[in-house]
């Protein structure tokens, strides 16, 4: 009788609902073996965007264990793993903002110092990389794998690393892990024909621009009563995702005279399930556009507010998807450019082979190389220490005196206090900050 295969033990540290989705699905894609051969331990980095139970349920990824930690608590868990009879981790995925990745890379290097064998460490981006390319990439340098979601991104990533004299061997081309679903069949449209707007928390940013987009959605619904218009929202009021949302569409919708028309409504839920009933996906620059294009759903990237780096829609130049609401109102259906699609990682067949091979290659080494980030107290003495200090780590990755080290789950009183603090922060972001800004403009 063949021996039972050892489960791969994987840890994912994430700081928001979207990064948890990316990190957990990426871990399942690049770890050796099928999902049933993987033990997935989830860690949620404590902060303003720590996902709520509802957000976690909406992501639809189940972990074997899931708990909230500080950076220092996570590092202690990683240092303890493999000691005292505890099974070591095979793979650690850091699904975090760049500064947190940098801090954890130095922290893990300190926690694993002197070890011949350690887990493979991977990191990357949740979606389209349209801003802070050099900053974000250099903060992620030092991981064994820096995953690029497309051929274009892989080329850009390597160019940045090579341009500063850093090793670019960690860059591995793959694809977004949540691409999937049945291809769209244009000969069998939904009944009613459904237009879905994929909203973004911080794009566009101003009340004027967000109100304009909402008015255009409502106008489209009224001009096409035979259609259904869905406004797909990322979070409910009070919840935070990867980016701060100061002006939720839910609140703007409450101010529409007469309310939303009957064929226009706000929806939540898994993006894949919403795309199942979508005939035309409309967005400013959401990663949902790539999900839609992967399924051959007609996709429009709006030009109404301009094609600008600040909006991220400049990424879609050459895609064939740029369009305005006026054009969509008139019945225009964008057709994507095949050459552009080929460079954007919207096809996933074999996309993770290189990453899996890299993980296996590193795991087979007699001695793993140490984590070697580009940023150190020598290369960036005025920057790197501050990045690490925000997570209570010294420049060498060691916990600073007084750093929280209690990895136990918080008690009921502490949980209530923490929830109240988050609520106060979110109230300040969504209510107080906009008022102060408006007063400053008077």
N, C-alpha and C positions, 0 to 999 in steps of 0.2 A: 504494500500500500504506500503511495507516495506521501512524503512528509508534507504537512500543512505549511503553506508559504507564510513567512513572517510578514506581519503587517508593517507597512511603512508608517513611521510616526512623524506627523507634520504639525508644525505650529504656525499659526497666522496671527500677526498683531496688526490690528486695524484701528483707525481713529474716526471713522464715519461709516454710515450705512453703505454708501457706494464703494468705499474702499474695502469694506468687509466683503461685499459681493465680488469685487475684482480679486481680492487676495485669496478667498476660499476657493473660488472657481479656478483660479490660476494654479493653486496648489494641487487641486485634483487633476488638472491637465498635465502638469509637468512631473508629478511624482511617478515613480515607477509603479506599474500595476493598475488595476481598475479601482474604482472608488471603494469597492468592498474590501480591497486590500490596503486601505489607507485609514489610519486613525488620525482624525483631525481635531486638534485642540485649538480652540479659538480664544484669543485675548483681545479685549477692547481697551484701547488706551484712554484713560480717564481724561476728559476735557469737555469743551463746549459742544462738540459735535458727537459725543458718544451716543450711538443709536438707541432709540427706545425699543421696548419689546415689539411694538407694532411695526416699526421699521425693519427690525430683524426678521419678523415673520413675513413681511412683504418681499424681502430678498429671496426667501425660499431655500436657503442653504442651511442644512442641519449639521452642526458640529457634534462630536462626541462629548466634548466639554466646552463650556463658554463662561468666561468670567472677566470682570473689569479689573484693570491693574494700572498702576503708575509705571513709568519707564523703569524705575529702579526695581520695582516688584517683578516686572517681566524679566529683567536681567538676572535677578536672583533665581527665578524659576529655570531659566536657561542654564545658569551655572550649576544648579543642583541636578538637572536632568542627566542621567547616565551615572550618577553616583548612588551608592547605598542600595544597589539592586534595582534602581529606577531605570526604565528603558530610555536610552538616549534618543534624541530627535534625529531624523535623517534630513529633514528640510525645514527651514524657517523662511517664511515669506513676510516681508515688511511692507505692509500696505498703508503707507503713511505719507504725510507731507514731507518735503525734502529735508527740512531742518530736523525733524524727528528721525528720519532715516539716518542722517549723518550721526546724530547722537547715539542711536542704537548700534550703529556699526562700530563706533569706538567703544561703546559699552560692552558689546559682545566680544570684541577683541580682548578687552580686559578680563571679562568673565571666563574666557576660554584660554587664557594665556598658559603656555606650557603644554597644551594638549596636542597629541599627535593626530587625533581624530576629533572632528567637530561636525556639526550639521552644515550642509550647503545653505548659503544665504542668497535669497533672490528678492528683487524689488522691481519697481516699474511704475507705470502710469495707468490711471483708470481709463483714460480716453485720449482725445485729441490733445496734442501738446502744441499750444499756440502762443504761449507767453513764458517768460522766464526760462528759456531753453537752457542757456549756459548755467544759470544759477541752480535750477532744479537738478540738472544732470550732474554737476560737480558735487552737489550735496548727496547724491546717490552713489557716487563713485566709491568703490571699495567693496561692494557686494560681489559675490561670485557670479551672479547673473543680473544684468540690468536689461530687463525685457523691453523690446521695442514692438509696438503693435502693428507695424507695417514696414515694408522695405524702405519707404521714404524716411521713416523715423530712424531706422537702423543706420542708414547712411548719415543722417544729421547727427545722431548720437556719437558715432565713431569720429566724425569730423571734429566735434567739440573736444572730445578726450585727446585725440591726437594733436589738436591745436594747442593744448596747454602742456603737452608732453606727458600725459597720463596714459596708462595702459588701457587700450580699447578692447581687449580680448573678452571682457565681460559682457559686451553688448551682444544680445542674441535676438534675432528676429522671430516673432511669433504672431499672434493675433489677439484681438479682444476675446476674453474667455467666455463672454456671455452671448456671442453671436450664435444664432440657431433658429429653430422654428421652421415651419413649412413655407416653401416659396409661394409668393403671391401669384394667383391665377387671374389675370386681367379679364379673361373670358367669363369668369364667375365672380363679379363684384358683390360686395356685401349688400344686403337689403335692410335698411337704406344704405346708400353710398356714404361712407364715413370718412370725414376729414379729421385728423388728430393733430393738435398742436402740442408739441413736446416743450413744456415750460422749463426754464432754468432759474435757479435761485438768484443769481447775480448778473445775468445777461438778458436784456439790458438792465442797467442799474437805476436809472432815474424814474420817478413817478410818471413824468410826462411820456417817456418812451414805453413804459409798461402799460399805461392807460391806453396809449395809441394802439398797441398790439391787441389788447383786449377788445377795444372798440372795433377793430378790423375783423376779429373773429366773430363778434356779434353781428356785424354787418354782413359777413359772408353767410352766416346762418339765416339771416332774414332774406337775403337775395336768393338763397337756394333752400327753400322750405322742404324740398324733397330730400335734402341731405341731412346727415347728423354731424354736428361739430363737437368734438370732444377736446377738452382742455386737460391734458394729462399733467398732473401736479406731482412733484417729488415728495412733498411733506405737508403735513397738516400744520395749522398755525401753532406756534410754540415749539415745534420740532425743528432741529437743525440737521442739515446734511453737510456735504463736503464744503459748500460755500454758504456764507451768511445770506439770508433772504430778509431784507428789511421791509419789502413791500409785497406781501403775498398776493397772488391773483385772487384768492378767496375774498380778501378784504376789499380789493378794488371792484370786484364783481358786485358787492353789496351796494355800491353807489351808482350802478347803472339804472337809469330811470326805467321803471317797469320791470326790472330784473332781467335775467337771461331769457332769451326766447325758448320755447319748448324744445326745440331741436338743438339746443346748445347747453352743454352741462360740464361740470367739473368732475373729473374721475381720478381715482388713485389706483394702486395695485401694481402688479408686476408688468413691466413694459412689454415683455413678450406676449402676455395675454391681451394687452391692449392692441398690439400690432396684429394679432390674429383677426381683429375685426376692422382693420384700417385699410382704406383704399388710397389715401394720400396723406403722407406724413409731412407736417410743416414745422419748421423750427428756425431759430436764429443760428445756432451752432451746436446744438446738443449732440452728444455721442449717440443718442437715439437715431440720428440720421444714418450712422454706419450700420446699426442694427437693421434699420429699414432697408437700406441698400443691399445688405447681405441677403435679404429675403426677396429682393427684386420688387419691393413696394415702391411706387412712385414717390419721390422725395423732393420737397422744395425747401431750399435754404434761403431765407428772406433777405432781400436787399433794401427793404423799405427804409431802414435806418442807416443805410450806407454799407459798403463792404470795407470793414475796418478791423484792424488788429485788436482793438479794445473789445469788439464783439466776438471775435473768433471765427467769423464767417469767411475771413480771407483764406482760411484753410481750404475752402471748397472752390477756390478759383480754378477753373479748368475742369470742374466736375460735371458741368452741364446741368447742375441742380439749382443754380441761382435764379430766383424769381421774386416778383413782388406780389402783394395781395391783389393789386389791380389785375395782374395777369392771371392769377388764380381765380379771381371772381369771373373773369371772362372765359374760363374753361381750360386754361393752359395746363398741361401735364408735363413736367420736366422729364427728360430722358438722360440718364447718366452716361458719361463718356467711359467706354470700356478700358481705355489705356489708363485713365485716372484711377479707376476702380482697382486695376491690377497692382497699383503701387500703394494702395491704402489698407491692405490687410483685411478686406471684407470677405475673402474666401478663407476657410479654415482647414481645408483638407491638407494634412501633413504639416500644419503650421507649428505644431509643438514638438515635432521630431527632433529638431536641433536642440531645443531646451532640455528635453528628456535625455538626449545623448550627453549633453554637458553635465547634467546632474549625475548620471551614471559614471561618467569619466572621473569626476571629482571624488565621488564616493568610493571609487576603486583604488585611489591613491594610498600608498603606505603612510604617507604623512601629508596632511592637508596644509596648503599654504595659509599663512596668517592673513587676516583681513587687513587690507592696506589702502585706506581712503586717501584721496588726493589731498584733502584738507587736513593739515596737522598744525600744531603750534608753531612749526617752522615755516610752512608755506602760506599760512593765513593767520598770523598771530593776533591780528586785530579783529578777527571774525570767528574763527573756529571755537575759541574758548566760550564766547557768548552763546553760540548755538547750543553747545553742550550744557552750559549752565542753566538754560531754560528747562532742562529735564533733570536738574540736580546732579549733573555729572561734571567732573573735572576734565581738563584738557586731555588727560590720558584715558578717559573713559571710566575712571573709578568714581563711585558715588561720593558726593560731597558730604561733609559733616552735617548731620541733621536731616539728611534725605530720608523720605518715608521708605521703610523697609518691611512693614507689616503686610504680608500677602494674604492675610485672612479676609474673608468677606466682611464688609461693614455691617454693623448691627442696625436694627430698625431706626434708632434715633439718628445715626450717622446718615443713613439712606434718606431720611426725611429732610435733614439739613442740606444734603447735597442736591436733592431735587429742588428744594426751595432756592438754592443759590443759582442753579441752572435756569430756573424760571425767571429769577431776577435779571440774570444776564440777558436772556432772550427778550425780556420786556424792554430792557435798555436798548438793545439793538433794533428792535422792531417798532418801538413806540417813542422812546425818549430821544434817541440819536437823530431820527429824521426831523423832530420838532426843533432841536437845537440847531441843526443845519439850516432849516428854513428861517429861523430867527436870525442867523448869521448872515443870511442873504438879504435881509430887509435894509 
